[in-house]
Amino acid sequence: MIKPTIDIITLGCSKNLVDSESLMGLFEANGYHVTHDAENPQGDIAVVNTCGFIEDAKQESIDTILELAQSKEEGRLQKLFVMGCLSERYLADLEREIPEVDGWYGKFNYKQLLKDLSSEAICSGLRHITTPRHYAYLKISEGCDRHCAYCAIPLITGRYQSRPMEDILEEVRYLVSQGTKEFQVIAQELTYYGVDFDGKQHIAELIEKMADIEGVEWIRLHYAYPAHFPWDLLRVMREKKNVCNYLDIALQHISDHMLSRMQRHVTKEDTYELIRSMREEVPGIHLRTTLMVGFPGETDEDFRELLEFTKWARFERLGAFAYSEEDGTYSALHYEDDVPAEVKQQRLDKLMRVQQNISAEIEASKIGQALRVVIDRQEGDWYVGRSEFCSPEVDPEVLIPVDEGLTIGEFYQVRVTDAEEFDLYATTRETHD
């Protein structure tokens, strides 16, 4: 019997992408043809892996579901299933409001979908990597115990659960055998890794063991937390050449007033000292952070402190967003959303103008430098690559003329010849003044 084709549509973050890849591998091991993010899903089955983190992401998920439900009503799609964060959190409401969906699955029971579709014995499957072959996302845990006032993630994912270390290392070995060279280590909060095992942070131990696996070229760390930072991780980053000098650490704010109301368990003084120490311990480290404006109670003075901090810290990478109230969070239950929308937008625009100038200066300072880059793809007249300081999809890229005859997925030494705000231009050829 010919089994149906299944298209999985992934919305939201890279952690969702790992779940989709796991489900794809499971379906393929059981004889299904699976596609990912098809341009126009139709014919057999569509599975939407949803995001429920912030309002815009929830709306995108709902719009996608409704669009596919319309395709099903018009006979262009046979079945529609939904999984992920949105359905984990709002299952009862969604079932009532969108009856066209054939089945709803949450954040953790999505593999049940295969059993519901098939009466046959189920074979286990390995992840189907949807990224370019040379890099992959590596999820080391689920959940979060931090309970920041604005964040809905603990309401969706529950308590922190670290993956067993040997399971992670075994997955790395397997992916290396399949051609993966670069690993983006991800978690809701990676610095907490292992605390649920024995009360101790084991992230430095995990990364050090990963770095010792032959064939691992780059390891990049995402989503650290500033409170109780594991300092030994900086030693590993400094000593292991394949651990990128890059850290994604969301700070959110700097004023003690805001940090307290946000329930971040860190102070302004702590944060300044953290940034100083990181730059001293790992010379050349590139820091990515996320900042929030317009949190309930944010004053003009709070925002001025945030601007001054941004100018002082000179983050190599920075994203920012305006606060939006999320159902069930501490801030939604206990604070009035009292910063007007126009003020939030003005503050956001001002913050990003400051950061754009910083980013442009930092990138321009790299002209003439030698960098090691990996080539991700070719676009028109350019190869598009990244240095160790750049994570896929969110950070600046390095553009190299296509006539230099490079190979996608390979590493090269280049020299930077020019810079724009978000991109560098480089050559593998020797240049002479």
Protein Blocks (a to p, Z undefined) as FASTA:
>chain_A
ZZdddddddehjfklmmmmmmmmmmmmmnopacdehifbgghjaccddddfkbmmlmmmm
mmmmmmmmmmmmnopafbdcdedjklmmmmmmmmmmmmmbgbdcdfklmmmmmmmmpcbd
cdddddddfbdfkbccddfbecjfklpaklcklmmnopaddddfklmmmmmmmmmmnopa
bdcdddfblmlgoklmnopafklmmmmmmmmpghiabdcdehiafehpafklmmmmmmmm
klccbddddekiabfklmmmnonopafklmmmmmmmmmmmmghiacdddddehiahiafk
lmmmmmmmmmmnopabdcdddddddehiaklmmpccfbcfklmmmmmmmmmmmmmmmmmm
mmmmmgoiacddddfbdehjbccdddfkbcehkaccddddfklopaehiacddddfbdcf
kbccddfbdcdZZ
